[in-house]
Amino acid sequence: MALNKTEVIGYVGMAMLQFNSIPAIIQALETGKSAPIATMVLSIAGLSCYLYNSVKTNNTLYTVGNIIGIVGNSVLLGAVLLK
């Protein structure tokens, strides 16, 4: 069974969200400092992929949830960058 473009983008988003902490973990191990910026950017990218998938599949619940996640991570990213 072949995956269509919408399904592939959904799976890419899932992978980004599931592995989004790896850059922060590597940085923490190498420098001893925590920098969540890479984690937030990957979360926003993954949620954007999820959002694309939920809009294409007409899934209102996930569309609303993804928008909330994108806004929340964007606010957090802005707060970190403006610090």
N, C-alpha and C positions, 0 to 999 in steps of 0.2 A: 504494500500500500504506500503510495507516494504522498508526501506532504505537500500541501499547497503553500503559496507564499505567506498567507496570513498565519498558518500554523507554524511555519518556520520562524517567523518574526516573534510569535508568542513564545516559542521554545528558546530563542536567543535571549529574549527578555528574562525568562525564568533563569537561565544560566547566569546572566549578569547579576541578578539579584541574589542567587544562591552563593555565588563566589565573590561578592562585592567586598567582603572583609579581608580578602587576601592581601591587597596592597597595604592596608593599614597594619596588618599583622607583620608583614615583611619589614615595613618601615620601623615599627616599634621594636622588632628584634634587632635591627641594624643600628638604630640610633638611640633607642631607649625613650623616644618621644612618640606621642600619639598625634597623628595628623589625619583627621577624618575626612578631609576634602576629597580624596580619591574615592572613598567609600560613598560619600554623598553623590558625587558625579556619576558613579556606576549605578547607584540606586535610581537616580533620576533617569538615566539612559534606559535601564531595565524597565522601570515603570512606564516610560514612554512607549517602549515596545509592547508592554502589556496593554497600554491604553489603545494603541493601534489595533491590536488583536481584539480587544473588547468592543471597540466601535465597529469593526468589520463584521463581528459575529453578533452584533446588536445585543450585547450583554450589559444592561444598564447598571446592575449592581457593581460589576467590576470596573465599569467606566467611571462611576462616581468614586469608588475607592481609589482607583489609580490617580484621578485628578487630585484627590485629597493628599495622597502620598507625594505626588509631584510638588504640590504647593508647600507641604510641610518640609520636604527636603530642600526645596529652593530657599525657604525662609531660613532654615538652619545654615545652609551654605552661605547665604548673604550675611548672616550674623557672624559666622566664623571669618569670612573674608574682610568684613568691616571692623573686626576686633583690633 
